[in-house]
Amino acid sequence: VPVLAVGLMSGTSMDGVDAALIETDGEAHARPLGFLSVPYDAAMKAKLRRAMDLALAADAPQHDPEVDTIALDLTVAHDEAVTALLEEAGVVPEDVAVVGFHGQTVAHRPERGWTWQIGRGDVLARLCGIDVVDDFRSADVAAGGQGAPLVPVYHRALAGADGEAVGVLNLGGVGN
């Protein structure tokens, strides 16, 4: 049975939050219903650069009070994007089954078996009133992946199952 889901992304460019509303059955059906991008202001960009500097100086993800504060600010920015997206689409939070919250990558070291994402899924769930799934990268990297476990599933759903060959180029941060 198809449900509504919101996907959130704040990429390497740190330019803002991209938010998408889709209808999906979680396997083969993915119908885009809405999209928007909410730019970060200069202060938020500076905070994210600071978090990245702190993370890159670390040997592995760790508790850091300054990074934790920035993660909360990032989470609030994502909640604002969810609110704006749903308002634009004419959808109420109660009609959305789940929010996928990527957070912000502040350090990515898959060759060392770790990645550091910031953002508080529990806080986002309380703010927007929707169940939140977050921290996608960590388990994928720990299992030997590169930290993008959802990309192939989404591409498969978009391409369908008609047997035709399909190529997908995911530029990610390189394209920014």
Solvent accessible surface area in square Angstrom, and as a share of the most:
residue,aa,sasa,rsa
1,V,162,0.93
2,P,69,0.43
3,V,65,0.38
4,L,34,0.17
5,A,11,0.08
6,V,3,0.02
7,G,32,0.31
8,L,7,0.04
9,M,80,0.36
10,S,0,0.00
11,G,16,0.15
12,T,93,0.54
13,S,47,0.30
14,M,20,0.09
15,D,80,0.41
16,G,3,0.03
17,V,1,0.00
18,D,55,0.28
19,A,0,0.00
20,A,32,0.25
21,L,1,0.00
22,I,32,0.16
23,E,37,0.17
24,T,19,0.11
25,D,61,0.32
26,G,53,0.51
27,E,117,0.53
28,A,68,0.53
29,H,63,0.28
30,A,16,0.12
31,R,120,0.44
32,P,89,0.56
33,L,66,0.33
34,G,20,0.19
35,F,124,0.52
36,L,24,0.12
37,S,65,0.42
38,V,47,0.27
39,P,104,0.66
40,Y,15,0.06
41,D,95,0.49
42,A,81,0.63
43,A,60,0.47
44,M,17,0.08
45,K,65,0.28
46,A,51,0.39
47,K,77,0.33
48,L,0,0.00
49,R,122,0.45
50,R,108,0.39
51,A,0,0.00
52,M,42,0.19
53,D,87,0.45
54,L,39,0.20
55,A,0,0.00
56,L,81,0.40
57,A,89,0.69
58,A,13,0.10
59,D,125,0.65
60,A,43,0.33
61,P,57,0.36
62,Q,105,0.47
63,H,149,0.66
64,D,28,0.14
65,P,95,0.60
66,E,73,0.33
67,V,2,0.01
68,D,54,0.28
69,T,81,0.47
70,I,9,0.04
71,A,7,0.05
72,L,72,0.36
73,D,47,0.24
74,L,0,0.00
75,T,0,0.00
76,V,68,0.39
77,A,18,0.14
78,H,0,0.00
79,D,21,0.11
80,E,100,0.45
81,A,0,0.00
82,V,1,0.01
83,T,64,0.37
84,A,40,0.31
85,L,1,0.00
86,L,6,0.03
87,E,130,0.58
88,E,122,0.55
89,A,40,0.31
90,G,69,0.66
91,V,28,0.16
92,V,78,0.45
93,P,49,0.31
94,E,146,0.66
95,D,87,0.45
96,V,10,0.06
97,A,47,0.37
98,V,43,0.25
99,V,0,0.00
100,G,16,0.15
101,F,2,0.01
102,H,22,0.10
103,G,3,0.02
104,Q,0,0.00
105,T,23,0.13
106,V,2,0.01
107,A,3,0.03
108,H,53,0.24
109,R,67,0.24
110,P,28,0.17
111,E,133,0.60
112,R,150,0.55
113,G,41,0.39
114,W,32,0.11
115,T,7,0.04
116,W,21,0.07
117,Q,29,0.13
118,I,8,0.04
119,G,20,0.20
120,R,100,0.36
121,G,6,0.06
122,D,70,0.36
123,V,20,0.12
124,L,0,0.00
125,A,29,0.23
126,R,170,0.62
127,L,85,0.42
128,C,14,0.09
129,G,60,0.58
130,I,7,0.03
131,D,103,0.53
132,V,28,0.16
133,V,79,0.46
134,D,54,0.28
135,D,70,0.36
136,F,37,0.16
137,R,43,0.16
138,S,40,0.26
139,A,75,0.58
140,D,35,0.18
141,V,4,0.02
142,A,81,0.63
143,A,92,0.71
144,G,64,0.62
145,G,24,0.23
146,Q,128,0.57
147,G,2,0.02
148,A,45,0.35
149,P,47,0.30
150,L,95,0.47
151,V,46,0.27
152,P,83,0.52
153,V,62,0.35
154,Y,82,0.31
155,H,48,0.21
156,R,143,0.52
157,A,12,0.09
158,L,91,0.45
159,A,38,0.30
160,G,40,0.38
161,A,106,0.82
162,D,105,0.54
163,G,77,0.74
164,E,130,0.58
165,A,107,0.83
166,V,92,0.53
167,G,75,0.72
168,V,82,0.47
169,L,146,0.73
170,N,89,0.46
171,L,97,0.48
172,G,45,0.44
173,G,36,0.34
174,V,137,0.79
175,G,47,0.46
176,N,119,0.61
